[in-house]
């Protein structure tokens, strides 16, 4: 959308305020609200903010930073505050000298997108966002189920069904094409899928989807959580990521071999790269202590480093669709991750696979979940890290991840997450009290 068109819409729709949004290293969405009259200055010079107050950004002696709006992300917020309309624009973060801030997650994904373009590719992605809807009591979440539904269940039309419909309508109004919303496997669990787009727009869409879901949950006196594993004994919430590489003119899917009618050499090498770096990738795609409560056998979560042409028990699955729809599905990420950083490391690993011509092992079509360890060894199937500490150890020794995230985010991320692991390690839980009270 052109800047002139944005100002025309603001005038026609009588929009009073514009929210300038950006994401911190952890993926938390931040924003500053400005009067719409100040938007011209934002486009021309940027809006200054204190970067030292944002988790993982900069020190207090280098705190002046600027938000520069990306006009392609302009959208009217489909709700009003006291009858006043607002819009939002997602921003890139710049330093005082006018250069991009290397610790901006959106900038890191832009760099990977540019690397792909230099190789003749445009990465496209389609994340699937899963979440739980919970009751809200005394203005706090109550960790209990709203329903006992399962996958694709058509429940009695209740508040969750209405909310999902509202989410779809509001996202459409904000320019995000929703392909499907449905009940997921676990009770009170839901999923929103949106149309494939270039990877940067897909990451923007994930942040928008989460904002809309959380906002509508509050309006309906509910609580939406993207916590990977809020309940024991049921499936956790994932964010399966579909990825393909298109040609720079967007007319050809580079994962599809027209001669054979099957997957291309580019796709094989991409899979090889993703599998090679999957252990290090996991710290970014599954960045919380709780993430690893989901990555356990028995709940459809992919813990096995393998790929398949259909098998959902593998880490990388290749759906049956061919032609322009040829893609991989990377199944380990969860919605607690920063989508910009997650897509950056997945795509970068795949591109490295193409550069190094990394052949993946043979696809595994058997149900890996029910394989014995000896059989897995025969297939050469390894497993993802079993906790955050293991994942951070893999990440720390991986030069590819360091290059992708940049030294700033790489070091800050490790520092923050090591502290998170330490805090968890010394915390005393209710499970321990119950387990060891008679010791």
C-alpha positions in Angstrom: 0.0 0.0 0.0 1.3 3.4 -0.9 1.8 6.2 1.7 -0.7 8.5 -0.1 -3.3 5.7 0.0 -2.7 5.3 3.7 -3.4 9.0 4.4 -6.5 8.9 2.2 -7.9 5.9 4.3 -7.0 7.7 7.5 -8.9 10.7 6.5 -11.9 8.8 5.0 -12.2 6.5 8.0 -11.5 9.3 10.6 -8.8 7.4 12.3 -7.5 9.3 15.3 -4.5 7.2 16.4 -2.0 4.9 14.8 -0.2 2.1 16.8 3.4 1.6 15.7 4.2 -2.0 16.5 7.5 -4.0 16.8 8.7 -7.1 18.5 11.4 -7.7 21.1 13.8 -10.6 21.1 11.4 -12.9 22.9 8.7 -12.1 20.3 6.6 -9.9 22.6 4.6 -7.4 20.6 5.4 -3.8 21.6 3.8 -0.6 20.5 3.6 3.2 20.8 0.5 5.1 19.9 0.7 8.4 18.0 -1.9 10.8 16.7 -2.6 10.1 13.1 -1.4 13.7 12.4 2.1 12.6 13.4 2.3 9.7 10.9 3.9 11.8 8.2 6.8 12.6 10.5 7.0 8.9 11.4 7.4 8.0 7.7 9.9 10.7 7.1 12.1 10.7 10.2 10.9 7.8 12.4 9.6 8.0 15.9 12.2 7.9 18.7 11.9 5.6 21.7 14.0 4.3 24.6 15.6 1.1 23.4 17.1 0.4 26.8 13.6 -0.3 28.2 13.0 -3.1 25.7 14.1 -6.6 26.8 17.3 -7.5 25.0 17.8 -4.3 23.0 20.5 -1.9 24.1 22.2 -0.3 27.1 21.0 2.9 28.7 24.0 4.9 27.2 22.9 4.0 23.6 19.1 4.1 24.2 17.8 6.5 21.5 16.3 4.3 18.7 13.8 5.0 16.0 10.7 3.2 14.6 10.2 3.5 10.9 6.8 2.2 9.7 6.5 -0.4 6.9 3.6 0.9 4.8 2.8 -2.6 3.5 1.6 -3.5 7.0 -1.0 -0.8 7.5 -4.3 -2.0 8.7 -7.3 -0.6 10.6 -7.8 -2.3 13.9 -11.2 -3.9 13.8 -12.2 -2.7 17.3 -12.7 0.7 18.7 -11.8 2.3 22.0 -14.5 4.6 23.3 -15.8 4.9 19.7 -12.4 6.0 18.3 -10.9 4.2 15.4 -7.2 3.2 15.4 -4.8 1.7 12.9 -1.6 -0.2 13.2 1.7 -0.3 11.2 4.5 -2.7 11.9 7.8 -1.0 12.1 11.5 -1.7 11.6 13.9 -0.5 14.3 16.8 1.9 13.4 19.7 3.2 15.4 20.4 6.9 15.9 22.9 7.0 13.0 20.1 5.9 10.6 21.3 2.3 10.1 19.1 -0.8 10.9 19.3 -2.1 14.4 21.1 -5.5 14.2 19.0 -6.7 17.2 15.7 -6.1 15.5 14.2 -9.6 14.9 12.4 -8.3 11.7 15.8 -7.1 10.4 17.3 -10.6 10.9 14.6 -12.2 8.8 15.0 -9.5 6.2 18.7 -10.4 5.9 17.9 -14.1 5.3 15.2 -13.1 2.8 17.9 -11.1 0.9 20.3 -14.0 1.0 17.6 -16.2 -0.5 16.9 -13.6 -3.2 20.6 -13.4 -4.1 20.3 -17.2 -4.6 17.3 -16.8 -6.9 14.6 -17.6 -4.3 11.7 -16.0 -2.5 10.9 -17.9 0.7 7.2 -18.4 1.4 5.8 -19.7 4.7 2.5 -20.6 6.3 2.5 -21.1 10.0 -0.4 -22.9 11.7 -1.1 -21.3 15.1 -2.5 -23.4 17.9 -3.8 -22.1 21.2 -6.0 -22.8 24.2 -9.1 -20.8 25.2 -9.7 -20.9 29.0 -12.2 -19.4 31.4 -11.3 -16.1 33.1 -12.2 -15.8 36.7 -11.6 -12.7 38.9 -9.8 -11.2 35.8 -7.2 -14.1 35.8 -6.9 -17.2 33.7 -8.4 -20.3 35.2 -6.5 -23.4 34.0 -9.5 -25.6 33.3 -11.2 -26.8 30.1 -14.0 -24.9 28.4 -15.0 -28.1 26.5 -14.2 -31.7 25.9 -14.0 -31.5 22.1 -11.5 -33.1 19.8 -10.0 -32.6 16.4 -12.4 -30.9 13.9 -15.3 -31.5 16.3 -18.5 -29.6 15.6 -19.5 -28.7 19.1 -22.7 -27.1 20.2 -22.4 -23.5 19.1 -20.7 -21.9 22.2 -18.6 -18.9 23.0 -15.4 -20.5 21.6 -17.0 -21.2 18.3 -18.3 -17.6 18.1 -14.8 -16.3 19.0 -13.1 -18.3 16.2 -15.6 -16.9 13.7 -14.9 -13.4 15.0 -11.2 -14.0 14.7 -11.5 -15.0 11.1 -13.7 -12.0 10.2 -11.3 -9.5 12.0 -8.2 -11.0 10.4 -9.9 -10.7 7.0 -10.6 -7.0 7.7 -6.9 -6.6 8.5 -5.9 -8.1 5.2 -5.0 -11.6 6.4 -6.6 -14.4 4.4 -7.8 -17.0 6.8 -7.9 -20.5 5.2 -9.3 -22.4 8.2 -10.2 -22.2 11.9 -11.1 -25.4 13.8 -11.1 -27.2 17.0 -7.8 -29.1 17.7 -7.1 -32.4 19.3 -7.1 -31.4 22.9 -10.1 -30.0 24.9 -10.4 -26.2 24.6 -7.7 -26.2 21.9 -8.1 -24.4 18.6 -6.1 -23.6 15.5 -6.0 -20.7 13.0 -4.4 -21.2 9.5 -3.8 -18.4 7.1 -2.8 -18.2 3.5 0.7 -18.7 2.4 2.8 -15.6 1.9 6.4 -14.4 1.7 8.2 -15.3 5.0 8.3 -11.7 6.3 4.6 -11.2 5.8 3.9 -14.6 7.4 5.8 -13.6 10.5 4.0 -10.3 10.6 0.7 -12.3 10.3 1.6 -14.5 13.3 2.0 -11.5 15.5 -1.3 -10.1 14.2 -3.1 -13.4 14.7 -2.0 -13.6 18.3 -2.9 -10.0 19.0 -6.4 -10.5 17.6 -7.0 -13.7 19.4 -5.9 -12.3 22.8 -8.0 -9.1 22.3 -11.1 -11.0 21.4 -10.6 -13.5 24.3 -10.5 -10.5 26.7 -13.6 -9.0 25.1 -15.4 -12.3 25.6 -14.2 -12.7 29.2 -11.9 -15.6 28.2 -8.2 -16.1 28.3 -6.1 -17.2 25.2 -2.8 -18.9 25.9 -0.1 -19.8 23.4 1.8 -21.6 26.1 3.1 -24.9 24.5 1.9 -27.3 27.2 -0.5 -25.8 29.7 -2.0 -29.1 30.6 -0.6 -32.5 31.5 -2.0 -35.6 29.7 -3.3 -33.8 26.5 -1.6 -32.5 23.3 0.3 -29.3 23.5 0.1 -26.4 21.1 2.4 -26.3 18.2 3.1 -23.9 15.3 3.8 -26.2 12.4 5.6 -24.1 9.7 5.0 -24.8 6.0 7.9 -23.5 3.8 8.7 -23.4 0.1 11.0 -21.5 -2.1 9.5 -19.6 -5.2 11.4 -18.2 -8.1 12.1 -14.4 -7.9 9.3 -13.8 -10.4 7.0 -15.9 -8.1 6.0 -18.0 -11.2 7.7 -21.2 -10.2 8.0 -23.3 -7.0 11.6 -24.3 -6.8 10.7 -27.3 -4.6 8.9 -28.9 -7.5 10.6 -30.8 -10.4 8.4 -30.4 -13.5 10.2 -33.2 -15.3 9.6 -35.9 -12.6 6.4 -34.4 -11.2 8.0 -34.8 -7.8 10.2 -33.0 -5.3 13.2 -31.1 -6.7 16.9 -31.4 -5.9 16.6 -27.9 -4.2 14.0 -29.4 -1.9 16.1 -32.4 -1.0 19.1 -30.2 -0.1 16.9 -27.8 1.8 15.6 -30.7 3.9 19.1 -31.9 4.4 20.1 -28.6 5.8 17.1 -28.3 8.1 17.7 -31.8 9.5 21.5 -31.1 10.0 20.9 -28.0 12.0 17.6 -29.0 13.7 19.1 -29.5 17.2 20.5 -25.9 17.2 17.3 -24.5 15.6 15.2 -25.9 18.4 16.4 -23.3 21.0 14.9 -20.7 18.8 11.7 -22.5 17.6 11.0 -23.9 21.1 12.4 -21.2 23.4 10.8 -21.8 26.8 11.2 -24.3 29.6 7.6 -25.3 29.0 8.3 -26.0 25.3 10.0 -29.3 26.1 6.9 -30.5 28.1 5.3 -30.7 24.6 8.3 -32.3 22.8 7.8 -35.7 24.4 6.6 -39.0 22.7 2.9 -39.8 22.8 1.3 -36.5 22.0 1.9 -36.1 18.2 4.8 -33.8 18.8 7.8 -34.5 16.6 10.8 -35.5 18.6 12.5 -37.6 15.9 15.0 -36.1 13.5 13.8 -37.6 10.3 11.7 -36.7 7.2 8.9 -38.3 5.4 6.6 -37.9 2.4 3.5 -38.2 4.5 4.3 -39.5 8.0 3.4 -37.0 10.8 5.7 -38.7 13.3 8.7 -37.2 11.5 10.2 -33.8 12.2 9.9 -32.8 8.5 6.9 -33.8 6.5 6.3 -33.3 2.8 2.5 -32.9 2.2 1.1 -34.7 -0.9 0.3 -31.5 -2.9 2.6 -30.9 -5.8 3.1 -28.1 -8.4 3.0 -24.6 -6.8 1.8 -26.1 -3.5 5.0 -28.3 -3.0 6.4 -27.5 0.4 7.8 -28.9 3.6 6.1 -28.9 7.0 8.5 -28.3 9.9 6.6 -29.6 12.8 8.6 -28.9 16.0 8.0 -25.1 16.5 5.5 -23.8 19.1 3.7 -20.5 19.3 5.8 -19.2 22.2 8.6 -18.6 19.7 9.5 -15.3 18.0 8.2 -15.9 14.5 10.8 -13.7 12.8 13.7 -15.5 14.4 12.1 -18.9 14.0 11.5 -18.5 10.2 15.0 -16.9 9.9 16.8 -20.0 11.3 14.7 -22.5 9.5 15.1 -20.9 6.1 18.8 -20.2 6.7 19.4 -23.8 7.5 17.6 -24.9 4.4 19.6 -22.4 2.2 22.8 -23.7 3.7 21.7 -27.2 2.7 21.3 -26.0 -0.9 24.7 -24.3 -0.8 26.5 -27.3 0.6 24.3 -29.8 -1.3 23.5 -31.7 1.9 21.7 -34.9 1.0 19.1 -36.0 3.6 18.8 -39.6 4.7 16.2 -41.7 3.1 12.6 -40.8 4.1 11.0 -42.8 6.9 7.5 -43.9 6.2 7.0 -46.1 9.3 5.4 -44.8 12.4 8.4 -43.6 14.4 6.4 -43.0 17.5 6.1 -46.8 18.0 9.6 -47.8 16.9 11.9 -49.3 19.5 15.2 -47.5 20.0 17.1 -50.3 18.2 15.0 -49.8 15.1 15.5 -46.0 15.3 19.2 -46.6 15.5 19.1 -48.8 12.3 17.3 -45.9 10.5 19.9 -43.4 11.9 17.1 -41.4 13.6 18.3 -39.0 16.3 16.1 -36.9 18.6 15.7 -33.3 19.4 17.0 -31.8 22.7 14.9 -32.9 25.6 15.1 -29.7 27.6 16.0 -26.0 27.1 19.5 -26.4 28.5 20.3 -29.1 25.9 18.9 -26.9 23.1 20.9 -23.9 24.3 24.1 -26.0 24.4 23.5 -27.0 20.8 22.7 -23.4 19.7 25.8 -22.0 21.4 28.2 -24.1 19.4 26.4 -23.5 16.0 28.0 -20.9 13.8 25.1 -20.9 11.4 22.7 -19.8 14.1 25.1 -17.2 15.3 25.4 -15.8 11.8 21.6 -15.8 11.3 20.7 -14.1 14.6 23.7 -11.8 14.6 26.0 -11.4 17.5 23.7 -9.1 19.4 20.6 -11.3 19.5 22.7 -14.5 19.7 24.4 -13.4 22.9 21.3 -11.7 24.5 19.1 -14.7 23.7 21.6 -17.2 25.3 22.0 -14.9 28.3 18.2 -14.5 28.9 17.5 -18.2 28.3 20.3 -19.5 30.5 18.9 -17.4 33.3 15.4 -18.8 32.6 16.8 -22.3 32.9 18.6 -21.4 36.1 15.4 -20.0 37.6 13.5 -23.1 36.7 16.1 -25.4 38.0 15.9 -23.9 41.5 12.2 -23.4 41.6 10.1 -25.7 43.8 7.0 -27.1 42.2 3.7 -28.5 43.4 4.7 -31.8 41.8 7.8 -32.0 44.0 5.8 -31.2 47.1 3.4 -34.0 46.4 6.1 -36.4 45.4 8.5 -35.9 48.2 6.4 -34.8 51.2 6.9 -38.1 53.0 10.7 -38.3 52.4 
